[in-house]
Amino acid sequence: MLVADDFGLLRDGIEAALGSREEIEVVGQAENGLEAVQRARELRPDVLMLDLRMGPRGGMEALEACQAEIPEVKVLILTANENPDNLRSAIAAGAAGYLTKRTTGDDLCEAVLTVAAGGLVVAPSLVGALTADGAGRSATKPAAPLALTARQRAIVRLLSAGRTDAEIAAELYVSARTVQYEVGRVKAKAGLARRSEIARWAVINSLA
């Protein structure tokens, strides 16, 4: 885990919060986007946590550089910026997560572990803003014109929120096997190879 933020006190606080979980090891810190990319190249962390507003080279620039040069490093955005447009831009650029600085230490740890395992995490407040009226929808990347059933849409929303098959099945009153079948159907319709891609695809297309 590599932590990048332009405030040293905040970096130390984040590192202390993450250090409460023995599954998470913080291997370094960076104070701007340029240093974050350089250190990510050297250290190859599983997860790089980026603030959006840093200089030189902000979080979005660092995210794009990492995707181009070291795509195996998963990027988790942690920012005070709660604009859904920035969320959509970050996810579309390849971020594996987008959290606000309102996040608790426990939730931050869970997010890091989820991202490291290949999942996608989005601040609940921003998922709600996106789905309320489609705010932030890109003019160049509209929602996919897919004929998802009501059940499939419900499963996509719950899957994007980090629910397990068992939890989704219990909430929708279906079997876990039915959930797995419907997830397979969604992947086929969306042209996705992996289950972990569904959450990112859903957020980009305002379905999460």
N, C-alpha and C positions, 0 to 999 in steps of 0.2 A: 504494500500500500504506500503510495506517494501522495503527500498532501501539498497543494499549492494554493496560497492565498497571500495577499500583499500585507496583511496584518500579522505580525509575529505572535502576538498574544492569542489571536484566534487560531493560528496554526497549532500552537502548543495546546490549546484547549481541545481542539479536534483530536490531536494525537493522544491526549490523556483519555478522552472519551473512548476512542477506538482501542486503547490499551487495556480497557476493562474486559475485553474478550480475548481469550487466549488463542482463538482461531485467527486473529488478525494481528499481523506484524507490520508496523509502520517502518519502512526502510529509509525514508528520507523526507525532506521538506523542500519547497521551492517558493520564492517570493514573487514570481511573476511568470507569465506564460512562456517566455523565452527560456528561462531556467527550467521550467517544468518539462518542456520537451527535451532539453539537453539531459536532464537527470533521468527522464523516462527511457531515453536511448541507452544510458549507461546501466541503470538498475533493472530495467524490464520488470516493473511491478505488475501484479495481476490487475490492480485497479489504480487509476490516477484520479484523484479528486481535484477538480478545478473550480475556482471562482470565475465568474464571467468577466468582471471588471478588474483587470490587472494591467500593468504596463512595465516594461515594453512587452508587446504582444499579449493581447487579452485572451480570455478563456476560449472564445470561439476560434480564434486563429490557432491556438495551441491544440484544440480538438481536431481541427482540420489537418494540422501537421502530423499529429499522432495517427490519424486514420490513414494518411498517405504513407507514412514511414514505418510505423510500428502498430499495425492494426490489431495485433494480438493483445495490446494493452487496452483494457476496458476503461472508458472515461465516465466518471460520475460528476455531474455538475452540482455544486453546492453554492447557492447565490441568494442575495437579498432581493434579486429581481424576480417579481412574480407576474410578469407580462406573459400571457399565453403565446404570443408571437415568438418570444425568445425560446420558450419551451419547444415549440414546433421546429424552429430552426436548429436547435441543438440536437433533437432526436433525429431529424432528417439528415444532419451532418454525421450521425453515427454515435451520439452519446448513448450510453447504456442506462443512464438515469439522470433525473433532474429533480433536485430537492431544494427547498428554501431554507434559509437560516433560522426559521422557526422550528425546524426539526429537533427532536429530542436526541440525547446521546444514544439511548437504546434503539430508537428508530434508525439512527444513522448507522449503527453497527449492523442492524438487520439488512439495511439497504446495501451496504458494502458486501456482505456475504451473498446476497441475492445477485448482485451484479457480477461478482466473481464466479458464481455458478452458471452464468450465462443468461440470467433473467434481466428484466427491465423494470426500473422503479421510477414512478412519477409522483410528485407531491399530490396528495389527495385533493387539496384545494384547487390545484391547477387542472387536474383531470375534470373536476366539476365545471370549471370555467370553460373548458373546451367543449364539453358535451352539452352545455346549456343552450348555446346558440351557434355552435360551430366557430366561435371566435378564433381568430388567428389562422384560419384556413388559407393555405398558400394559393395565390392566383395561378401559379404555374404547376401546382400539383393538387388537383381537386380530389375529393373523396372517390375511392374506387367504386365504379358502378357495378357492384356485386349484388346478386340476389341472395342475401343471407336471410335465413328464417329468423323469426323472433327468438327462438331458442338459441340459435347460433350467435346472434348478437348479444344475448344475455351472457352466454358462455365466454365470449370474447371480452366483454366488460369485466367479468369476474376474474378471468385469467390475467388480464392486464393489471388488476388490483392485487395480484400475487396469491390468489386463492389456489389451493390444491384441488385435484380432481374430486377427492372425497368431500371437501367443503362446498365445491360447486354443486355436486350431486345432491347434497343435503339441502342446499338453498333452493334448488330448482325441482326437488322431489323427483329425481330420476336416478338411474344407477350410474356408478362410476364408469361402467362400460359404455353407456350411452354418451357420457361426456367425452370419452376418448374417441368414440366414433365421430361425434360432431366436430371435435377438434381436427380430426383427419379430413373431414369434409371442408372445413374452413381453409386448411392448408392447401388443399387441392384447388379450391376456387380462387384463392389469392396467389397461387403459384409459389408458395413458400416451401422450403425444404425442411426447416426445423421448427419445432414447436416454440422455441425461444424467440423466433422472429415475429410471432403473432402480436405480441404486446407492442413492439415498435411500429409494426404495420398499422395496428389499430389506432395508435396515437397520431401517426402521420395522417391517417384518413378520417380523423374525428369519430372513431368508433369506440374508443376506450371509455 
